[in-house]
Amino acid sequence: MMNSIIWNARGISNKETRYHLSFLISKYNPMILNILEPKANSRKIKNLSKKLGFNNLFYDHEVNNHIVVMWKMDVDLSIVYCDDQMATFKGNHSRFGQEFYLSIIYALCSKHARRRIWEGLLDLSNQIKVPWIVGGDFNVISNWNEKIGGRLVDDGSMKEFNCFIIQSGLIDISLNTYAFSWTNNHQGSSRIYKKLDRVFINSEAMFWEFRLQGRPL
């Protein structure tokens, strides 16, 4: 089994965040670490990668400053595509000799911007015939059970997201792990919870063993 972490850090500069990252790595020993929203410059990210014990690093701050991917020597990753919302890698695990693809998502707030993600992933779904993992912050819910608080207003984003899921054939393996991954941090009746973070796999990855854990809010 190859452990991987996807964590929306919302900044890696403070000591508490770096301590928690070190704790996660010591507990799960991931081969791949994916950090969303690092909010740090390239030098700090490179130094953090070395301190955490990762030999390789991808961070293209000019194209996408929201996604950082670190990996160890047992894994070979090469970037296939990167834009302002997604980074896709072709990978191979030296110990298992298994080719796979990994797409890390950090979606923008705009429905129109997210359409580019759905279109890009649909194109990939027609090309990739090996295990494929798609995970990250999709910035959209798929039904009203994935939101508590606030107004029930939808601009069509849910329908577009669900149409993408059906058309791509991807399987949401995060359905039963944790309900909410985002909050507006308000107090009392104005507080809102949403499930925005997910992990999908294609049918070729179904024979892999997956054990998802999320941090509840």
Residue, then its C-alpha position, 0 to 999 in steps of 0.5 A: m500500500m502506498n500512503s499519500i496525504i492531501w492537506n489543505a494547509r491554508g498556510i505553512s508558515n506558522k509553527e503549529t502547521r509545520y508541527h502538524l505536518s510532521f505529526l502526519i508524516s510520522k504517523y502515516n509515512p506517506m510516499i506523496l504529500n500534497i499541500l493545498e494553499p501553502k501561502a509561502n514562497s519557493r524557498k520556504i517550500k523547498n526548505l520544508s520539503k527537505k525537513l520533512g524528508f522528501n527528495n522531490l518537489f513540484y511547485d510552479h508558483e507562476v502557473n499555480n501557487h495553490i498546489v505543492v506536491m512532494w514525493k520520496m525516492d520510491v515514487d517517480l512522478s512526472i508532471v503531465y499538465c498544470d494550470d491554475q486549478m489542477a496539476t496532473f502527474k504520471g507516476n510509477h512506484s518502484r517497489f510495486g512496478q505500478e503505473f498510475y496517474l494523480s490529479i490534484i485539484y484546487a478549484l476556484c470560486s467561479k462556476h465558469a472557472r470550474r468548468r475548465i476542471w470538469e472539461g480537462l478531467l473528462d478529457l483525461s478520463n478518456q485517455i487514462k487506462v491505468p489507476w487514476i486518483v483525483g483529489g483535492d478541494f473541488n469548491v462545490i457540493s454535490n447535494w444539500n446534505e453536504k452543507i449546513g447553515g447559510r442560504l440554499v442557493d445554487d447557481g447550477s454548480m451542483k448540477e454541473f458537478n454531478c454531470f461531470i461525475i457521471q460522465s467521467g465514471l469516477i468513483d467518490i471514495s470519500l463519500n462515507t469518511y467525513a461530512f464537512s471539510w470547510t467552515n467560514n469560522h463564524q460563530g452561532s447561527s451564521r456559521i456555515y459548514k460544507k464538504l468541499d474536499r474529495v477523493f475520486i478514483n477510476s475503475e482501474a484503481m478499484f483493486w487498490e486498497f484505500r483507507l481514507q481519513g479526514r479531519p472532522l471540523 
